[in-house]
Amino acid sequence: MVFLSVPRAPCYTGAPPAKSAAPQAGWPVGPAIGRTPSAAVPSPKGTTVPYPSAWSRRAFLAATAGGAAVLGAAAPAASAPRPSAPDDVFAALRRRWVDLVLGTGVDPAAEPYARALRETGELAGRFAAAMRPAAASLWPDQPFDPSAGITRSYTRLHTMAEAYAQPGTGLTGDAALADAVLTGLDHLEAAVYHAGADRYGNWWDWQIGSPQQLLDTLAVLDTHLPGGPLPDDHRARHLAAVDHFVPDSALGAYTGTSTGANRVDLCRVVVLRGVLGRTPAKIALARDALSPVFPYVTHGDGLYADGSFIQHTAVAYSGTYGYVLLDGIGRLLALLTGTEWAVTDPVRRTVLDSVTHAYAPLLHDGLMMDMVSGRAVSRGDLLTDDRRVPRSDHYHGHALLAAVALLAESADPTARTRWHALVKGHIARDRVLPVRTDRQYTVADLARLAAVADGPAAPAPEPDGHRLFPAMDRAVHRRPGWTAGLAMASARIAHYENGNGENPHGWHTGSGMLSWWAGETGGGQYTDAYWPTVDPYRLPGTTVSTKRLADNEGGAFGAPRPDVRGVGGTTDGTYAAVGQHLRGLGSTLTAHKSWFFLDDTVVCLGAGITAHDGVPVETIVDNRALGAAGRAALTVDGRPQPTAP
């Protein structure tokens, strides 16, 4: 029995070279296909694809912006009104979407907006300077194969469009930067992302990642180019590519990759494609395709009545995919409210209720518990993130807080006040990573969170009590001064998730990992590079065979599930008794584990622990970060113990 007490980079030095229908020097040329006139370049997979004949970007920009061609040449501020065609519902929806993306009503000289805008401008300048269109890439460090390079290329173009459109970036209204964005869009469409092209690699890049960034970029350009929207034939090529990779059938049967958070992402793509293409049927289709997301589910992906959220069939995923679902619905509700396409399905109430019922119990002082973030726990410092923002439990928690602030804009006054209090409480209590200056946030996120923080709602205190999430084999216990989270596995829920090269050593997360945080000083316990530095065979609270396991043992995306069903518990809302029939991953280990969650203690029991692997079995009482100085005391039954071996 164990008791646990608890400097701006230049884009061009002068005007960029004039564009023509001919390919740039060094591009392989093949026979023209499909468009006349055009040249052609090989795609990454060897299929010759056309490079579009130039609708003159330079002429378009020169005519509309007075010919400003040098980086930094001042055009009207992005926030200033510009002449436009007579308003209509599609233009209004497009502007509303761009406001959601870029934010409105902020002082670009005030912090934290000034820092965020300056960083966007610096990144955009570096991206434009480094752009080198070639047959298989737009930037040398982002090849189109693997397919993630396509999404990252569109993401860079979107950053450049943001820098062009937003005041305070140092590149606001710069015609050369806009020309670079248009050049990049044309190249991606010609080389790899066009109607008729074959998909390869990760489906997500083709149906969600790339089209979201592409459509957001088109919306920003259509709204902020001084001469008005792009020519229809130019936009039509990009929309045809989206139609090819995200056909209406992607929103058909609620199965496969079109469920849960992925379904919401697909709806977001199709809605914005409908807005930019002035296609009411697309908007209606996407609006209606949200409805299967709303009801509680009893198996597979989605929200459960007990507050669980599952993605990839068997992975507890409130923290990342759950965030994507909440954020996406928040954006679509905000976009469509007050229009003929407003989301009126009454069952949407389940998603709105989930803020309090499903998400809030898993937040602690600004962080989202890692036990519901799947393979995302391993991301840390992503080399593919141009902003170099470290991922952590606080990163995921802050993302969710921003999603709640966005969703609150479409809520009734009572819910809005309650959610503002929730967000404001976490803003006040997060002593590890200040919420309001988190570098992951866009200007729009920062503005929404500032409105909440400066608003009248009183900060909600840290909640108290116990929550069981039987459908995803998770439990959360809160008592004054401390919080604990328990992760288990069963035939329902995977031991862990790996995939796409992520989290190959997360094997024992579901073997009874018990995480706990102490008061106001413990919020960083699992934040500072925890997952790449912790011994994966000694996660806190687990009982494991020390048999060495292979990377990605058991399979990817929720595949490694033990064939046991005796996992669950009971609670009166304050205390709980929880049990797990444990079967080890890739080993002969079996055991029965129990936890009793009390006022100031978690009583941890183990029985019938057996294995025949020829190696020791260990139960890890705890595994704590001792801080930079390593001076934290170890006590057993109140008596200090030596920390040296």
N, C-alpha and C positions, 0 to 999 in steps of 0.2 A: 504494500500500500504506500502510495506517495502522496504527500500533501504539498500543494503549491500555494504559497502565500503570494498572496498576490501583490582707318580713314576711308571715306567713301571711295570705292573702286571705280575707275573710269569705264564707261560703256564704249564710247568711240571718242577719238581725239578730233574727229571732224565728221562730216556727213558720211554715213555708211554707203557702200557701193550701190549703185543703181541695180535694181532687180530686172531680170528679163526672163523670157520663157526658157532660155538655154540653161542647162545645168551648170553649176559652179565647176571651176577647174578641178580636175581630179576625180569627178564623179564618173563612174562607168555609165556608158550610154547604150541603151538597147532600143528596140523598135517601140514606137509610140503605141499606146493602148488607150482606147476609150475616149480620150479628149483630144480635141484639135484646136489650135496647135499644142503640142506638148513634147517634152523630152521624157526620158524614162530612166529610172535607177532601179537596181536590184533591191528587193526587200531583204530583211535579215534571213528569210527562209528561202531565198533564191528566186522567187517569183518576180518578174519584171513588172514594176508598177509605174504609173505616169507621174511626172512632176508637173503640177498644174500650170497652164499658161497664165502669165501674170495679168491679173487685173492690177493695174499699177498701184501698188501700195504707196510708192513715193508720191505719185501724182495725187492720189486720194488724200494723203496726209498733208501734202503741200497746199492743196486747194482748200482744205478744211481748217488748217492750223496756221495759215500764213507762211508755210514753208519752213517752219522751225526745224532744223535738222541736226543741230549740235546738242550733245547731251547737256542737259541743264538749261537749254533755252526755254525761257519762261512762256508757258501758255496760260490761259485763264485757270485759276485755282479749281480743283476738282469739285469743290463744294459750291462754286458759283453756278447760277442757272445758265442754261444755254438754250438757243432756239431749237425747237424740235417740231416734228410733225404733230398735227392735232392728236390729242391724247386719245387712247382707247384702252380697253381693259387689258390687252396683252402688254402694252407699254407700261401701264400702271403696275401690273404684276411683276414685270421685269425689274422695274425700279424698286419695288418692295423687296424683291429677292436680293438685289444688290445692297440695299440698306441692311438687310440681315447679315450679309457677308462682310461688308466694309464698316458698318456702324454709321451713326449720324449724331450730330449735335455735340461733338467733342471739341475741345480746344487742342489743336495739334501741338501747341507749345507747352502744354501742361503735362506733368508726369501722372501716370506711367505711359500716356499715349505717345509723348515725344520719343521716348526710348524705343517703343515698339515700331513707330513709323520710321525712325532713323535706321533701325535694324533691317526693316523691309527694304528701304532704299539702298542700303549697302549690299544686301544680298542680290537685289535686282541688278545693280551695276555690275557685280561680279559675274552673274549669270550671263548677262548680255555680252560682256567682254570675252567670256570663255566659249560662247556658242560657236560651234564649228560643224555645220550641216554636212553629213556624210551618208553614205548608202545605208549604214546600219546604226546610225546614232545621230543625235542632234548635239549632244555634248560628248566628248571622248570618254568621260568617266561614267556615262549612262548608256551603255549599249541597249538596243531594243530587244535583245535576247540575253538574259531572261526578260520576260514580259514586264517585270517590275520597273525596268528602265523606261518603258513607255509612260507609265503612271508618274514616275519621278520627273520625267521631262515635261509632261503637262503641268505638274505641280510647280516647277520652276517658272514656266510661262505664266501661270496664275500669279505667282509672287511678283513677277515683272509687271503684270497688268495692275495689281494692287498698288505698286509703287507709282505707276503712271496716274492712277485715278485718285489716290489719296493725297491730301495736303500734308506737308511736313516731312515728306520722304527725301527731299532734295532732288527728286526726279519728276515732280508733279507736272503733268501735261507735256512731258518731253517727247517730241515727235520721233526722235531716233529710237527711243525705248519702245514706243508703240510699234514702230516699223519692225523692230527686232521680234516683238511678240507675234506680229502677223507673219513674219518670215518663218518663225518656229512652228506656228500652227499649220502653215502651208506644207512645211517639210514633213511633219508628222503625218498629215493626211495623205501626202503623196507616197511616202515611204512605207508606212506600216498600218495606220489606223484609217482605213477607208472602206467604203462599200465594196463587197466582194472579196476582201482579204480573208485569209484563213487565220483562225485563232490558234495560239500555242501557249504553253506555259500555264500560268495560273488564271483560271477563268475570271477571278475577281478583278484583275487588272483591266480586262476587256469590258466587263459589264458594270463595274462600280467605280474602281479607282480612277481610270483614265476618263471615262465620260463625265464623271462629276467635276473633275478639274477642268476639262475642256469646256463644258457648258457654263461653269462659273466664270471662266475667262471670257467667253463670248458675251455673257450678260454684262460683265464689267465694261468691255469695249463698246458694246452697243449703247450703253448708257453714258459713257464718259468721253468717247471720241467727239471732238468739237463739231464735226460736221454731221453728226447723227449716226444712226446704226450702220453697220457694215453693209455692203451691197448684198442683195438677196441671194445671188448665185454663189457668192463666196460662202455665206453662212449655210446655204443649202447643202454644200458638199460635206461640211462637218456634221450637219444633222443627219444626212444620209448614212454617214459612218455610224452614228449612234443607233439609228434604226436597224442597221445591219447587225450590230453586235448585241443590241438590246431590243429585240423584236417584241411585239405585243405578247407573244406566247411566253415571254419571260415572266409575265404577270398572270399566267394562267393557273395551272394546278399549284396548290400550296404544298409543295414537296421539294425534295432535293436541295438545291442552293437558293431556292426562292421561299425561304421561311424566316420567321423571326426578324432579327436585325437586318439580315440580307434582303428580305422582302421590302423593308422600309427603305433601304438604300436604293433598291431598284425603282421603287415608286418615286423617290426623289429625282432620279435620272429622268424618268419618263415625264414627270410633271414639268420639269424645266425644259425638256425638249419640246413639250407641247406649248409652253409659253413662248419660247424663242421662235418656234416654227408656226405660231398662230394656229394651232391645231386643237380645237376644243375637245375632240374625241380622245386625244392622248391624255389631256388633263383629267377628264372624267374617268378614263380607264385606270389611271394611277390612283386617283382618289378612291375608287371602288375597290381596288386591289389591296388597300390598307385593311379592309374589314376583316380578313382572316387573321390578322395580327392581334385583334382586340380581345377575342374571347379567351378565357382561361383554357389551358390545355391540360390533358391528363397523361400525355406521353409526348416525347419528342421535343422540338424546339418551341420556346415561347414562355409566357408567364403562367405560373401555376397559382392556384387559389391560396396556397400556403406562403406565397411571396417568393418562391424560387423562380429563377430565370435560367433556362438551359439553351445552349446553342451547340451545334455539332452533335445533336442527339443525346449526348451523355456527359456534357461538360458544364459545371457550375460557372455561369458566365455573366453575372450581374454587373461586374466591374468594367468590362470592356465592350463586349457585344451588347450588353444591357444598356450601357451608355449610348452606343450608336443608335439603338432603337429609340431611346428617349429623346436624344438630340434630333434625330431625323423627324420624328413625329412632331416635336416642338416647332421645327422649321416649316413643315408642311401645314400645320395648323395656322401658324402666323401668316404664311403666304396666302392661304385660300380663304381665311375668315372674311366674311362680308361679300364674297363673290358667289356666283351661281355654282361654283365647285366646292363650296365650303364642306368640310368633313362633318357630317351630321349623324353618323351612325351612333346610336345611343350606347352601344357596347364599348365605345372609346373610353367610357368611364373607368374601365378596368385599368387602362394604362395611366390615366390621371391618378387613380387611387394608388397605383404602384409606387409613386414617389414616397408616400408615407409607409405603405405596407411592405414594399419589396426592397427599396433602395436605402432608405434612411437607416434601417437597423444594421446595415453593413458598413456604414460610414462611422469613422471615429476621429474626431478632432481634425477634420479635413482630409483624412486618408480613406481610401477604399481598401478593404481587407483583401490581401493577395489571394486568399483561398477561393475567391470568385472571379479571378482574372485570367484563368486558363494559362495558355502558353505565354501570354503577354508579360508575365512576371519576369521573364528572362531578358527583356529588351535592354534595359539599362541605357547606356550611351550608344545609341544607334549610329553607326558610321554612315548610314544612308540618310540621316536627318541633317539637312544643311544648316539648320538652326542650332544643332547640338544641344537640345534640351533633354536632360536625363529623364528616363522613365522610372517611375517608382510608384509605391502605393499612394503617395501624396499626389503625384501627377494624375493618376487615374481618378482619385477622389476629387481633385479640382476640376477635371473635365466634366465629371458628373454634376458638380455644383453649377457650372456654367450652363449645362443642359437644363437643370431645374429652373434656373433664372430665366432662360429662354421660354420654357414651357409655361412658366407663370404668366407670361404676357397674354396667353390665350385662355387663362383659367378664370373662373368666377372669383369675385372679390374675397370670399372666405378662404378658398384654396390658395389664392395668391398671397394673402397675408400669412397663412401657415407655412407656405414654401419659402417665402422671404425670411421668415423667422428661422427656418431650418438652415438656409444658406448663411444668414447673418451669424448664427451661432457658430458654425464651422469657421467662418472668416475670423471670428474673435478668438477661437480656441486653438487654431493651428499655429503653434510656436516653432514648427520645424521648417516649413516653407510658406512664407506669407502668401495668402491666396491672391491678394489684389495686385501683386507684382509678378505673378508666375509668367515666365517667358513663353509658355505654350500658348497663351491667350492671344487672340486677335484683338484689334481695337474694338470690334463689336462686342466681344466677350467682356473686355475690360469695362466698357461703358455700361453694359447690363449689370455687371457685378457692382460697379460703383453706385448705380441707382438703387440697388438693393441695400448696400452697406450704408448709404446715406439716407435711406428711407425711414419711415416711421415704425416699422415692425420691430418689436423687441426681440433680441437674440434668443433663440430657443436653447435651453440647457441641454447638456448631455443626457440622453434618456437613461432609464433604469429598467431592469428586468431581464427576462430571458426570451429568446426567440428561437424556435426550431424551424428548420426548413427541410422537412422530410424528403421532398421530391428531389432535392439536390444534395442530400446527406451532409448538411452543414448546420451548425448551431452557434449562436452568439449569446454570451452572458455578460450582463452589465451590472455592476454594483458600484456604489460611491467610491471613486478613486481608482477603479480599474475596470478593464474590459478584456474578454477572452473570446477567441474564435476557434472552432473545432472543425477539421476537415476529415471526412471519411470516404469510403468507396464501397460500392456494391454492384450488383448486376445492373442497377440503374445508372450509376455514376462512375466515371473512369477514375482510376488511381491518379492520373495526371493527364495533361495534354501536351503533346509536342506536334510540330509540323512546320513546314517552310523553314527548316533549319533552326527553329526556336525551341528552347526548353528541353534539350535532349536528356537532361539528368534530373528531371522533376519526379522521378519514379515513385517516391514514397510520400508524396503530398497527402494522399488519401489513406495513409496508414496510421491515422489518428494524430496528424499534426495539430498541436495545440499552441496557438499564438496568443500572447497576452501583452497588454500595454498598461503601464502604471501611471495613472494620474496625468498631470500636465507636463511631465518631463519624459514620458515614455513614447511619445509619438514617432520618434525616429528609429525605433528598435529594428525595423525591417526595411529601412529606407535607403541607407547608404551602402549601395552595392551588395546587398544581402545575398541575393541568389547566386552571383558568381563567386562568392567567397565562402559561403557556408558549406560544410561537408554534406553532400547530398545523401549520405548514408546515416546521417545523424541529425535529421530535422527534429525540432523540439516536440516531445510528446509521443513520438512514433515508436512502434515495435517492429524491428526489421531483421531479416537475415542479412548478414554481412557478405553474402555471395555477391561477387562483382557482376554488374549488369551491363549490357551493351547500350550504347547510345540509342535513344528512341525505343527502348525495350517495350515490347508489347504492341507496337504499331502506333500510327498517327491519328490525330483528330478524334480523341475519345475512344479509340479501339481497346485499350487495355482495361478491361473490367473484370473483376473477380466474380466467379459464379456463386455469390452468396446473397441472401436476402435478409438476414437477421441484422439489419442496421436501422437504428431509429431511436426514439425516446419518448418521454412524456414531460410536460411542464405545466405548472400552474400560472405561468407568466412571470414568476419571480425566481423560482428554483427549478431544477431539472435533473432527471436521471436519463442518461444516454448510453446506449450500448452498441458495440460493433463486433460482428463475427468477421474476424480479419483473416484474409488469405493473401499471402505475400505475392508480389509481382515477380514472376520468373523464378520462384523458389517453392519449396515444400512447406514453408511456414504456415501454420494455422494458430489462431489464438482467439480468445474472447476478451474484449476490453470493455471497461465501463467507466463512466465519469459521473460524479455527483457534483453539481454546480450549486454552491451554497453562498452564504453571506460574504465571507472573506476567504474562501478556500475552494479549490477544485480538488476533490478526492478522485485519484486515478487508480484503477484496479486492473490487474491482468490475471487471467487464468487459462489453463490448458495450453500454454505456449509450447509448441512442439515444432521441430523441423528436422529434416534428414539430409541437409545439404553438405554436411561435413565441415561447416564453419559456424562460428558463434552467432547467437541471436542476441541483439541488444535492445533494451528499452531506454530511450533517451529522455531523462527527466526534463531537461531544458537545454537550450543552446543559445546563450545570450551574447550580444555585442557588449563588450565592457567599456566602450568609449575610447577616445583617442589615448587617454592616459592609462587605461586598463586597470583602474583602481577600484572597481566595483567590488563590494564584499560578497562572498558566498557564505550563506548560512544554511544550516540544516537543523530543524527543530529549534530555531532561535540561537544556535551556537555557531560562531564564526568557524569557517573551515579553510584550510590552505588551498590556494588556487594553482600552485605548481604541481606538476605530476609527482 
